[in-house]
Amino acid sequence: MRSLRNVYALILMLFVVLGVGCEKESVGNEYDPNNPPVMVLDTYQLNIDGGGGDIPLFYALQNPISGASPEIVCSETWISLKEVTATQILLRIEPNDKDVERFASLLVKYPYMEKSLRVNVLQDKRILNMFRFEVTNLDYNSCTVKYMPTDKGMQYMANIIDAEYFKQSGINDMNLFIDAEMSNYRSIAERNHMTLEELMGRVTPQLIYRGDAVRSFENMKHGSKYVAYSYGVTFNGNDYTVTVPMHQTIIDTPMPDMYNVSFGISSQMSGTMASISIDTKGWAGYYNVMIAADDTVYYIEPGDNATDSFVRSLASKFYDQAQKAVASGYTVEQFLNSTCHKGNQQIRVPLESGKRYMAIVFAVDVEAGSLPVMRSMPVFAYL
């Protein structure tokens, strides 16, 4: 449609040249009652999608008046005049944030023109995809997300969150999520004697953007789900207004490549004390030993196999443990030495009577600058 309108705009300009000549078009005239201005538009009906934007209305003018330019009159605040040139009236149509179409009628006026021109504007309901996301450089502990809003002038939030948050918090309404998020930032702002608006303009890493934004995320949990999200938002002191609903995309971080390590596990019981022997079978690095009771999600019934979700959950649990330890002041080396093992070991563990137990063993490795992660499929044995 836009290309056809451009062609019609050229026809309109030809109409001007043939009707009044170049000099009148460029210079303009004093008002002549016998030859009032005459304006022709390329369309009198604009059909706009829900995203809005800068919409040109092409026009041609006979008998222009020196120093005069077209004006628009419209009672709707979602339509405004952005710019007028010699060939077009550029309208600014705001994005529709409602789930229904909306209609407006505007008048195009010009000094001494006998009759104003009426243009009807029909805008579709809000488009569902006000944001697009592009995920690149996805690794087991990092990724890059490009946030691409339809409206490049809109201010918006660009962030990521572990999908476990929604399970643990019980929040499944995105408006409630935004309220909780902004309430948290408002509390931080108050503690630092700032308004919410001031904080959001200064917070590091940056959260608020206009136009396309690229963010890199590190120290993600492998084998987990994350939610990259955006929503349009404006601030006024401690208040905020959501201008575009929350959009999101799911990011599944892969598991790292697993080393081919198979531990040998044997055990002996003395009352409620278990003595567990670990044969590393040549593995020279760290490994983790986890004891799971039959009333936990990490216990596998005899005869069942470890599912993919079980392995991912186990890896996530270990990563969370390492992350919390480092956040509390431990170095990675201190965490490994206090939590993991090296070489063949015999480990004594007290157990509760009346429960069944299994030992789970897996190799652990760490890359420079990263947290320790599971690096072999878990091996388990019943105690």
DAVEN-V951438 format. One record per residue. RES is the residue in three letters. PSI is psi in whole degrees, -180 to 180 (none if undefined). Layout:
res=RES psi=PSI
res=RES psi=PSI
//
This chain:
res=MET psi=-38
res=ARG psi=-39
res=SER psi=-38
res=LEU psi=-38
res=ARG psi=-37
res=ASN psi=-40
res=VAL psi=-43
res=TYR psi=-33
res=ALA psi=-38
res=LEU psi=-38
res=ILE psi=-40
res=LEU psi=-41
res=MET psi=-37
res=LEU psi=-38
res=PHE psi=-41
res=VAL psi=-47
res=VAL psi=-45
res=LEU psi=-32
res=GLY psi=-38
res=VAL psi=-12
res=GLY psi=159
res=CYS psi=-36
res=GLU psi=-44
res=LYS psi=-38
res=GLU psi=-42
res=SER psi=-34
res=VAL psi=-40
res=GLY psi=168
res=ASN psi=168
res=GLU psi=158
res=TYR psi=130
res=ASP psi=111
res=PRO psi=-27
res=ASN psi=-13
res=ASN psi=70
res=PRO psi=161
res=PRO psi=143
res=VAL psi=126
res=MET psi=141
res=VAL psi=134
res=LEU psi=155
res=ASP psi=-21
res=THR psi=154
res=TYR psi=12
res=GLN psi=114
res=LEU psi=124
res=ASN psi=110
res=ILE psi=142
res=ASP psi=171
res=GLY psi=-17
res=GLY psi=-14
res=GLY psi=-147
res=GLY psi=-168
res=ASP psi=112
res=ILE psi=119
res=PRO psi=139
res=LEU psi=104
res=PHE psi=146
res=TYR psi=158
res=ALA psi=148
res=LEU psi=127
res=GLN psi=148
res=ASN psi=54
res=PRO psi=155
res=ILE psi=134
res=SER psi=128
res=GLY psi=0
res=ALA psi=156
res=SER psi=156
res=PRO psi=152
res=GLU psi=158
res=ILE psi=150
res=VAL psi=121
res=CYS psi=135
res=SER psi=-12
res=GLU psi=132
res=THR psi=-14
res=TRP psi=0
res=ILE psi=129
res=SER psi=163
res=LEU psi=123
res=LYS psi=-43
res=GLU psi=150
res=VAL psi=129
res=THR psi=-173
res=ALA psi=-12
res=THR psi=-14
res=GLN psi=154
res=ILE psi=115
res=LEU psi=114
res=LEU psi=143
res=ARG psi=116
res=ILE psi=118
res=GLU psi=152
res=PRO psi=142
res=ASN psi=122
res=ASP psi=15
res=LYS psi=160
res=ASP psi=22
res=VAL psi=155
res=GLU psi=160
res=ARG psi=152
res=PHE psi=144
res=ALA psi=157
res=SER psi=131
res=LEU psi=155
res=LEU psi=135
res=VAL psi=119
res=LYS psi=154
res=TYR psi=139
res=PRO psi=131
res=TYR psi=5
res=MET psi=134
res=GLU psi=-36
res=LYS psi=133
res=SER psi=152
res=LEU psi=134
res=ARG psi=133
res=VAL psi=126
res=ASN psi=136
res=VAL psi=121
res=LEU psi=118
res=GLN psi=135
res=ASP psi=164
res=LYS psi=168
res=ARG psi=141
res=ILE psi=144
res=LEU psi=-28
res=ASN psi=74
res=MET psi=-13
res=PHE psi=146
res=ARG psi=149
res=PHE psi=140
res=GLU psi=116
res=VAL psi=123
res=THR psi=171
res=ASN psi=37
res=LEU psi=121
res=ASP psi=-179
res=TYR psi=-15
res=ASN psi=14
res=SER psi=162
res=CYS psi=168
res=THR psi=133
res=VAL psi=129
res=LYS psi=123
res=TYR psi=125
res=MET psi=94
res=PRO psi=149
res=THR psi=-42
res=ASP psi=105
res=LYS psi=-16
res=GLY psi=-4
res=MET psi=141
res=GLN psi=135
res=TYR psi=161
res=MET psi=138
res=ALA psi=112
res=ASN psi=-178
res=ILE psi=151
res=ILE psi=147
res=ASP psi=130
res=ALA psi=-20
res=GLU psi=-24
res=TYR psi=-43
res=PHE psi=-34
res=LYS psi=-45
res=GLN psi=-35
res=SER psi=-22
res=GLY psi=7
res=ILE psi=120
res=ASN psi=0
res=ASP psi=120
res=MET psi=-27
res=ASN psi=-38
res=LEU psi=-36
res=PHE psi=-46
res=ILE psi=-42
res=ASP psi=-44
res=ALA psi=-41
res=GLU psi=-48
res=MET psi=-33
res=SER psi=-39
res=ASN psi=-46
res=TYR psi=-34
res=ARG psi=-39
res=SER psi=-42
res=ILE psi=-42
res=ALA psi=-44
res=GLU psi=-39
res=ARG psi=-25
res=ASN psi=15
res=HIS psi=44
res=MET psi=164
res=THR psi=165
res=LEU psi=-41
res=GLU psi=-43
res=GLU psi=-43
res=LEU psi=-45
res=MET psi=-20
res=GLY psi=-13
res=ARG psi=-16
res=VAL psi=140
res=THR psi=129
res=PRO psi=158
res=GLN psi=139
res=LEU psi=-28
res=ILE psi=132
res=TYR psi=167
res=ARG psi=147
res=GLY psi=-172
res=ASP psi=143
res=ALA psi=144
res=VAL psi=125
res=ARG psi=141
res=SER psi=137
res=PHE psi=134
res=GLU psi=171
res=ASN psi=39
res=MET psi=155
res=LYS psi=133
res=HIS psi=150
res=GLY psi=30
res=SER psi=167
res=LYS psi=136
res=TYR psi=158
res=VAL psi=113
res=ALA psi=132
res=TYR psi=158
res=SER psi=151
res=TYR psi=145
res=GLY psi=137
res=VAL psi=142
res=THR psi=157
res=PHE psi=149
res=ASN psi=96
res=GLY psi=-120
res=ASN psi=4
res=ASP psi=156
res=TYR psi=155
res=THR psi=128
res=VAL psi=117
res=THR psi=-25
res=VAL psi=131
res=PRO psi=163
res=MET psi=131
res=HIS psi=152
res=GLN psi=161
res=THR psi=145
res=ILE psi=135
res=ILE psi=120
res=ASP psi=111
res=THR psi=135
res=PRO psi=166
res=MET psi=149
res=PRO psi=160
res=ASP psi=133
res=MET psi=135
res=TYR psi=151
res=ASN psi=82
res=VAL psi=131
res=SER psi=106
res=PHE psi=149
res=GLY psi=133
res=ILE psi=128
res=SER psi=157
res=SER psi=157
res=GLN psi=144
res=MET psi=138
res=SER psi=96
res=GLY psi=-121
res=THR psi=12
res=MET psi=124
res=ALA psi=135
res=SER psi=113
res=ILE psi=124
res=SER psi=131
res=ILE psi=122
res=ASP psi=115
res=THR psi=-14
res=LYS psi=42
res=GLY psi=-8
res=TRP psi=120
res=ALA psi=-7
res=GLY psi=-166
res=TYR psi=155
res=TYR psi=160
res=ASN psi=141
res=VAL psi=123
res=MET psi=135
res=ILE psi=123
res=ALA psi=128
res=ALA psi=162
res=ASP psi=-5
res=ASP psi=17
res=THR psi=163
res=VAL psi=-10
res=TYR psi=6
res=TYR psi=130
res=ILE psi=126
res=GLU psi=142
res=PRO psi=134
res=GLY psi=-19
res=ASP psi=154
res=ASN psi=157
res=ALA psi=119
res=THR psi=167
res=ASP psi=-40
res=SER psi=-34
res=PHE psi=-47
res=VAL psi=-44
res=ARG psi=-41
res=SER psi=-40
res=LEU psi=-45
res=ALA psi=-40
res=SER psi=-40
res=LYS psi=-46
res=PHE psi=-42
res=TYR psi=-43
res=ASP psi=-41
res=GLN psi=-45
res=ALA psi=-41
res=GLN psi=-43
res=LYS psi=-39
res=ALA psi=-46
res=VAL psi=-38
res=ALA psi=-28
res=SER psi=-3
res=GLY psi=-9
res=TYR psi=147
res=THR psi=165
res=VAL psi=-41
res=GLU psi=-41
res=GLN psi=-41
res=PHE psi=-46
res=LEU psi=-44
res=ASN psi=-30
res=SER psi=-20
res=THR psi=-30
res=CYS psi=180
res=HIS psi=162
res=LYS psi=146
res=GLY psi=174
res=ASN psi=135
res=GLN psi=154
res=GLN psi=119
res=ILE psi=131
res=ARG psi=129
res=VAL psi=125
res=PRO psi=138
res=LEU psi=160
res=GLU psi=142
res=SER psi=154
res=GLY psi=4
res=LYS psi=155
res=ARG psi=148
res=TYR psi=156
res=MET psi=148
res=ALA psi=135
res=ILE psi=128
res=VAL psi=135
res=PHE psi=151
res=ALA psi=150
res=VAL psi=139
res=ASP psi=164
res=VAL psi=136
res=GLU psi=157
res=ALA psi=129
res=GLY psi=3
res=SER psi=173
res=LEU psi=157
res=PRO psi=146
res=VAL psi=160
res=MET psi=132
res=ARG psi=14
res=SER psi=157
res=MET psi=142
res=PRO psi=142
res=VAL psi=136
res=PHE psi=156
res=ALA psi=147
res=TYR psi=139
res=LEU psi=none
//
